Amino acid sequence: MGNDMMRAEIWLQETLESQLGIEDLAKRLGYSSSQVRRRFRQRFGIGPGAYRDLLRLEKAARLLVHTPHGVRQIAELCGYRNHSAFSRAFQRRYERSPRDFRRAQRLQLRRSDPATGREFAVELRLTPAQEAIVTRLYAPSMAIDTPAAWQQHLEVDDALPDRLSEATPIALLHDQPLASDMPRTDLGVQVAHGATTDVALPLPFRLIELPARRCACLTFGEMAQLPTAVRFLVARSLPEKGVHFNGEAPRLLHTTAGLELQLPLLEPASAS
């Protein structure tokens, strides 16, 4: 896939809250609007505007289920300036109103057995601000089924510089805890701030900020346990601790202790 359409897709994800249009994207890429629309549809099977609308609605679904935000606030956080337009779009996509969707999904969570007999030790802690060098995989998170597979993905085409070989592998899971119709996973390595100022990143890698976040963290042994670990956090541990998932992509790190899942949390003031 051309890196230009990958950059276009990432830009659409990163501008969900804005009112920037496809013309702004085309200018950024150096193409005409019609070229962007044609090439994006060739790659993803859908136009860029419709793609971003789907991402907005998926974000809204996550926020409805996992945060205490009101429907109007969620609409604004997802780039909708008209509450009624948001409700109509959500109804078309999920065949329920936002409030009915929230009620049904939360009831389903309460009725589930997230641990399936397994208990995890959960720690709430502030993760420091860091950076990550990542590449985007258009595949669900479960496709990176072993730590060895992570390394294979990072070694395709132009590999990362050798000096980063000891950095902590990280995956950003855009299909957790709710599945996505547009599966994508960012895979790479986590590094300290400023550690890559003199590193020329090969395409299709990019440098992203990982802001300091209060996270619910747990460690498990193998990727097959990821869905159970996520359900345990959102359905049992977070309600017991009185905290809320903030809707950002969960982070999964391959550490010496195992696979550490970090679920970003709403700050207390945001949850009021």
Salt bridges, closest charged atoms under 4 A:
ASP4 OD2 - ARG39 NH2 2.85
GLU9 OE1 - ARG136 NH1 2.82
GLU9 OE2 - ARG184 NE 3.65
GLU17 OE2 - LYS59 NZ 3.33
GLU23 OE2 - ARG37 NH2 3.75
ASP53 OD1 - ARG56 NH1 3.86
ASP100 OD1 - ARG103 NH1 2.70
ASP113 OD1 - ARG236 NH2 3.87
GLU119 OE2 - ARG236 NH1 2.73
GLU123 OE1 - ARG125 NH1 3.12
GLU131 OE2 - HIS193 ND1 3.23
ASP181 OD2 - ARG93 NH2 2.55
ASP186 OD2 - ARG136 NH2 2.84
ASP186 OD2 - HIS174 NE2 2.87
ASP186 OD2 - ARG206 NH2 3.18
ASP198 OD1 - ARG163 NH1 2.88
GLU209 OE1 - HIS193 NE2 3.22
GLU248 OE2 - ARG213 NH2 2.85
GLU260 OE2 - ARG125 NH2 2.63
